[in-house]
Amino acid sequence: MSPPLAWFMLVAAGLLDVGWAISMKYAEGYTRLGWSIVSFALLAAFVFLLGRALQVLEIGVAYTVWTGIGAVGTLTMGVLLFGETLNPVKIAGIALVMIGIVALKLAPA
């Protein structure tokens, strides 16, 4: 697998992680069958893609990028879907995480 494909899989895994987190909220403690099935499917998909990306990418960088995408995406979706609060400190935190993700992508291997 090429490094660009591994990075694509890593980003896709991060986005699926966001979907997984949101689906867990909708599953309400895994008491709603449909959302529970969606949650487990998203979990399996992102673990598979992350595992494939780790065949090529450094684990420290890949895991950090994946969790950063998941954290920023989940916080953003929490604001958009559930009316969670967003304030200057949270915005600064998101910006720092995103800067870190870009820095890790640009860092030489």
C-alpha positions as CSV (number, residue, x, y, z in Angstrom):
1,M,0.0,0.0,0.0
2,S,1.3,3.5,-0.8
3,P,1.7,6.1,1.9
4,P,-1.0,8.4,0.3
5,L,-3.5,5.5,0.4
6,A,-2.5,4.9,4.0
7,W,-3.1,8.5,4.9
8,F,-6.5,8.4,3.1
9,M,-7.4,5.3,5.1
10,L,-6.3,7.0,8.3
11,V,-8.4,10.1,7.6
12,A,-11.4,7.9,6.7
13,A,-10.9,6.0,10.0
14,G,-10.9,9.3,11.9
15,L,-14.2,10.3,10.2
16,L,-15.7,6.9,10.9
17,D,-14.7,7.4,14.5
18,V,-16.7,10.6,14.7
19,G,-19.7,8.7,13.3
20,W,-19.2,6.0,15.8
21,A,-19.2,8.4,18.7
22,I,-22.3,10.1,17.5
23,S,-24.0,6.7,16.9
24,M,-23.2,5.8,20.5
25,K,-25.0,8.9,21.7
26,Y,-28.1,7.9,19.6
27,A,-27.9,4.3,20.8
28,E,-28.6,5.6,24.3
29,G,-26.5,3.1,26.2
30,Y,-27.0,0.5,23.5
31,T,-30.7,0.3,24.3
32,R,-31.8,1.2,20.7
33,L,-31.1,-1.7,18.4
34,G,-30.8,0.1,15.1
35,W,-28.3,2.7,16.4
36,S,-26.5,-0.1,18.3
37,I,-26.0,-2.0,15.0
38,V,-24.8,1.2,13.3
39,S,-22.4,1.8,16.2
40,F,-20.8,-1.6,16.0
41,A,-20.5,-1.4,12.2
42,L,-18.8,1.9,12.4
43,L,-16.5,0.6,15.1
44,A,-15.5,-2.4,13.0
45,A,-14.9,-0.2,9.9
46,F,-12.7,2.3,11.6
47,V,-10.6,-0.3,13.4
48,F,-10.1,-2.1,10.1
49,L,-9.0,1.1,8.3
50,L,-6.8,2.2,11.1
51,G,-5.1,-1.2,11.2
52,R,-4.5,-1.1,7.5
53,A,-3.0,2.4,7.7
54,L,-0.7,1.3,10.5
55,Q,0.9,-1.2,8.1
56,V,2.6,1.8,6.4
57,L,2.5,4.7,8.8
58,E,4.3,5.2,12.1
59,I,2.0,4.2,15.0
60,G,2.7,7.3,17.1
61,V,1.9,9.7,14.3
62,A,-1.1,7.7,12.9
63,Y,-2.7,7.2,16.3
64,T,-2.3,10.8,17.2
65,V,-3.8,12.0,14.0
66,W,-6.7,9.5,14.2
67,T,-7.6,10.6,17.7
68,G,-7.2,14.3,16.8
69,I,-9.6,13.9,13.9
70,G,-12.0,12.0,16.2
71,A,-11.8,14.6,18.9
72,V,-12.2,17.6,16.8
73,G,-14.9,16.0,14.7
74,T,-16.9,14.7,17.6
75,L,-16.7,18.1,19.4
76,T,-17.9,19.8,16.3
77,M,-20.8,17.4,15.7
78,G,-21.8,17.7,19.4
79,V,-22.2,21.4,18.9
80,L,-24.1,21.0,15.6
81,L,-26.3,18.1,16.5
82,F,-26.8,18.4,20.3
83,G,-26.4,22.1,21.0
84,E,-23.3,21.6,23.1
85,T,-21.6,24.8,24.0
86,L,-18.7,26.3,22.1
87,N,-16.6,29.0,23.6
88,P,-13.2,30.7,22.8
89,V,-11.3,28.2,24.9
90,K,-12.8,25.2,23.0
91,I,-12.2,26.9,19.7
92,A,-8.5,27.5,20.7
93,G,-8.2,23.8,21.7
94,I,-9.6,22.7,18.3
95,A,-7.2,25.0,16.5
96,L,-4.3,23.6,18.5
97,V,-5.3,20.0,17.7
98,M,-5.6,20.8,14.0
99,I,-2.3,22.5,14.0
100,G,-0.8,19.4,15.6
101,I,-2.4,17.1,13.0
102,V,-1.0,19.2,10.1
103,A,2.5,19.3,11.8
104,L,2.5,15.6,12.1
105,K,1.5,15.1,8.5
106,L,4.2,17.4,7.3
107,A,7.0,16.0,9.6
108,P,9.6,14.0,7.9
109,A,9.4,10.3,8.5
